Amino acid sequence: MAKIDHAAIRCRNYEGAKRFFEYVFEMNMWREIGEKPERKCWYREGIQLCEQEEIRIGEDNGYDHISIAVEDIPGTMAKAEEYGAKRINDHWFFLQDGARIELKPLSEWKLGDC
């Protein structure tokens, strides 16, 4: 059986992106490598951040979206908006660099769901 190991996100504001995932989703970084402007870090919860100076929002970023299961969708959405995320609907939003995030209820998450 295959499992998703992580989803990589390109970000111009690397430090801001780290604070975002640590604050909004309470993620725990376990590894960080590289020097500015090409730093990378990994979170135990399956997210990798890749610093990149130029990002052409709206062009191919190498993925469609990331789905994250959370206990409190409205609360998580509110925290994301506090941090500058742009709401799409009640469970989808854009990060400032253009990545789309989908929130799913943790109570409905099952191993193997896509």
ROPA-712159 format. One line per 8 residues: number of its first residue (from 1); their letters; for each residue x, y, z of N, C-alpha, C. Coordinates in steps of 0.1 Angstrom, whole numbers, padded with zeros to 4 digits. Example, Ala and Ser with C-alpha at 12.3 -4.5 7.8 and 13.67 -1.06 7.14 Angstrom:
1) AS) 0132:-0057:0078:0123:-0045:0078:0132:-0033:0078 ~ 0128:-0022:0071:0137:-0011:0071:0129:0000:0079 .
end
This chain:
1) MAKIDHAA) 0008:-0012:0000:0000:0000:0000:0009:0012:0000 ~ 0006:0022:-0008:0013:0035:-0009:0007:0045:0000 ~ 0015:0053:0007:0010:0064:0015:0017:0077:0011 ~ 0010:0088:0012:0016:0101:0010:0026:0104:0021 ~ 0038:0107:0018:0048:0110:0028:0047:0125:0031 ~ 0047:0134:0021:0046:0148:0024:0042:0155:0011 ~ 0038:0167:0013:0035:0176:0002:0044:0188:0003 ~ 0051:0191:-0008:0060:0202:-0008:0054:0215:-0013 .
9) IRCRNYEG) 0057:0226:-0007:0052:0239:-0010:0063:0249:-0013 ~ 0062:0256:-0024:0072:0266:-0027:0068:0279:-0020 ~ 0077:0286:-0014:0073:0298:-0007:0084:0309:-0008 ~ 0080:0322:-0010:0090:0333:-0011:0093:0337:0003 ~ 0083:0338:0012:0085:0342:0026:0087:0329:0035 ~ 0099:0324:0035:0101:0311:0042:0099:0312:0056 ~ 0104:0322:0063:0101:0324:0078:0086:0325:0081 ~ 0080:0333:0072:0065:0335:0074:0057:0322:0072 .
17) AKRFFEYV) 0062:0314:0062:0055:0301:0060:0057:0292:0071 ~ 0069:0292:0077:0072:0283:0088:0063:0287:0100 ~ 0062:0300:0103:0053:0305:0114:0039:0301:0111 ~ 0034:0302:0098:0021:0299:0095:0017:0285:0098 ~ 0025:0275:0094:0022:0261:0096:0024:0257:0111 ~ 0033:0264:0118:0034:0261:0132:0023:0267:0140 ~ 0018:0279:0136:0007:0285:0144:-0007:0280:0140 ~ -0010:0280:0127:-0024:0276:0122:-0026:0261:0125 .
25) FEMNMWRE) -0016:0252:0121:-0018:0238:0122:-0011:0231:0134 ~ -0003:0239:0141:0005:0234:0153:0014:0223:0149 ~ 0020:0224:0137:0029:0214:0132:0043:0215:0138 ~ 0050:0204:0138:0063:0202:0145:0074:0200:0134 ~ 0083:0209:0133:0094:0207:0123:0104:0197:0129 ~ 0109:0188:0120:0119:0178:0125:0132:0180:0117 ~ 0132:0187:0106:0145:0188:0098:0145:0201:0091 ~ 0156:0207:0090:0158:0219:0082:0172:0219:0076 .
33) IGEKPERK) 0173:0222:0063:0186:0222:0056:0187:0235:0047 ~ 0199:0237:0043:0202:0248:0033:0204:0262:0039 ~ 0208:0270:0030:0210:0285:0033:0201:0293:0025 ~ 0198:0305:0030:0189:0314:0022:0196:0317:0009 ~ 0190:0317:-0002:0175:0317:-0005:0170:0303:-0009 ~ 0176:0292:-0004:0172:0279:-0008:0170:0270:0004 ~ 0164:0275:0014:0163:0266:0026:0151:0257:0024 ~ 0151:0246:0032:0140:0236:0031:0138:0231:0046 .
41) CWYREGIQ) 0126:0228:0049:0123:0222:0062:0111:0212:0060 ~ 0111:0202:0069:0100:0192:0069:0093:0192:0082 ~ 0080:0190:0082:0072:0188:0094:0068:0174:0095 ~ 0067:0169:0108:0063:0156:0111:0049:0152:0105 ~ 0041:0163:0103:0027:0161:0098:0026:0160:0083 ~ 0038:0160:0076:0038:0157:0062:0039:0168:0052 ~ 0043:0180:0057:0045:0192:0049:0060:0195:0047 ~ 0064:0198:0035:0078:0203:0033:0077:0217:0027 .
49) LCEQEEIR) 0085:0226:0032:0086:0240:0027:0099:0241:0019 ~ 0098:0247:0007:0109:0250:-0001:0110:0264:-0005 ~ 0121:0271:0001:0122:0285:-0002:0126:0288:-0017 ~ 0119:0297:-0023:0122:0301:-0037:0120:0316:-0038 ~ 0130:0323:-0044:0129:0337:-0045:0118:0342:-0055 ~ 0116:0335:-0066:0106:0339:-0076:0095:0328:-0077 ~ 0083:0332:-0075:0071:0323:-0077:0062:0330:-0086 ~ 0058:0324:-0097:0048:0330:-0106:0034:0324:-0103 .
57) IGEDNGYD) 0027:0332:-0094:0014:0327:-0090:0005:0325:-0102 ~ -0003:0314:-0102:-0012:0311:-0112:-0006:0302:-0123 ~ 0007:0301:-0123:0013:0291:-0132:0015:0278:-0125 ~ 0020:0268:-0132:0021:0254:-0127:0031:0254:-0115 ~ 0026:0251:-0103:0034:0250:-0091:0038:0236:-0088 ~ 0034:0226:-0096:0038:0213:-0094:0028:0205:-0086 ~ 0017:0211:-0082:0006:0203:-0075:-0007:0211:-0076 ~ -0018:0205:-0072:-0031:0211:-0073:-0035:0217:-0060 .
65) HISIAVED) -0035:0209:-0049:-0038:0214:-0036:-0033:0204:-0025 ~ -0033:0209:-0013:-0030:0200:-0002:-0042:0199:0007 ~ -0045:0187:0011:-0057:0185:0020:-0051:0181:0034 ~ -0057:0188:0044:-0052:0187:0057:-0064:0184:0066 ~ -0064:0173:0073:-0075:0169:0083:-0072:0176:0096 ~ -0083:0183:0101:-0082:0191:0114:-0094:0188:0122 ~ -0092:0190:0135:-0103:0188:0145:-0114:0199:0144 ~ -0110:0211:0141:-0119:0223:0141:-0118:0231:0128 .
73) IPGTMAKA) -0126:0228:0118:-0125:0235:0105:-0127:0250:0107 ~ -0138:0254:0113:-0140:0269:0114:-0129:0276:0122 ~ -0125:0270:0133:-0114:0276:0141:-0101:0277:0133 ~ -0098:0266:0125:-0086:0266:0117:-0087:0276:0106 ~ -0098:0277:0100:-0100:0287:0089:-0099:0301:0095 ~ -0104:0304:0107:-0102:0317:0113:-0088:0320:0115 ~ -0080:0311:0120:-0066:0313:0123:-0058:0315:0110 ~ -0062:0308:0099:-0056:0310:0087:-0058:0324:0081 .
81) EEYGAKRI) -0071:0328:0082:-0074:0342:0078:-0067:0353:0086 ~ -0066:0350:0099:-0058:0360:0107:-0044:0361:0102 ~ -0039:0351:0096:-0025:0351:0091:-0024:0355:0076 ~ -0035:0359:0070:-0035:0365:0057:-0040:0355:0046 ~ -0044:0343:0049:-0049:0334:0039:-0062:0340:0033 ~ -0065:0337:0021:-0077:0342:0014:-0087:0330:0013 ~ -0099:0332:0019:-0109:0322:0019:-0115:0320:0005 ~ -0117:0307:0002:-0123:0303:-0011:-0138:0300:-0008 .
89) NDHWFFLQ) -0140:0291:0003:-0153:0288:0008:-0151:0283:0022 ~ -0161:0275:0028:-0160:0272:0042:-0149:0262:0046 ~ -0143:0256:0036:-0132:0246:0039:-0120:0247:0029 ~ -0119:0257:0021:-0108:0259:0012:-0103:0273:0013 ~ -0089:0275:0012:-0084:0288:0011:-0071:0288:0003 ~ -0066:0300:0000:-0053:0302:-0007:-0043:0308:0003 ~ -0031:0302:0003:-0020:0309:0011:-0016:0321:0003 ~ -0008:0330:0009:-0004:0342:0003:0004:0340:-0010 .
97) DGARIELK) 0011:0328:-0011:0019:0325:-0023:0011:0318:-0033 ~ -0002:0316:-0031:-0011:0311:-0041:-0015:0296:-0040 ~ -0009:0289:-0030:-0012:0275:-0028:-0026:0273:-0023 ~ -0033:0263:-0028:-0047:0260:-0023:-0046:0249:-0012 ~ -0054:0252:-0001:-0054:0242:0010:-0069:0238:0012 ~ -0071:0225:0013:-0085:0220:0016:-0084:0215:0031 ~ -0094:0218:0038:-0095:0213:0052:-0106:0202:0052 ~ -0103:0191:0059:-0112:0180:0061:-0114:0177:0075 .
105) PLSEWKLG) -0125:0172:0079:-0127:0169:0094:-0118:0157:0098 ~ -0111:0158:0108:-0102:0148:0113:-0111:0135:0117 ~ -0123:0138:0122:-0132:0127:0126:-0136:0118:0114 ~ -0135:0123:0101:-0138:0115:0090:-0126:0109:0082 ~ -0114:0113:0087:-0102:0108:0080:-0099:0094:0083 ~ -0096:0086:0073:-0093:0072:0074:-0080:0069:0066 ~ -0072:0061:0071:-0060:0057:0063:-0064:0052:0049 ~ -0057:0058:0039:-0060:0054:0026:-0070:0064:0018 .
113) DC) -0077:0073:0026:-0086:0082:0019:-0077:0092:0011 ~ -0083:0096:0000:-0076:0106:-0009:-0085:0118:-0010 .
end
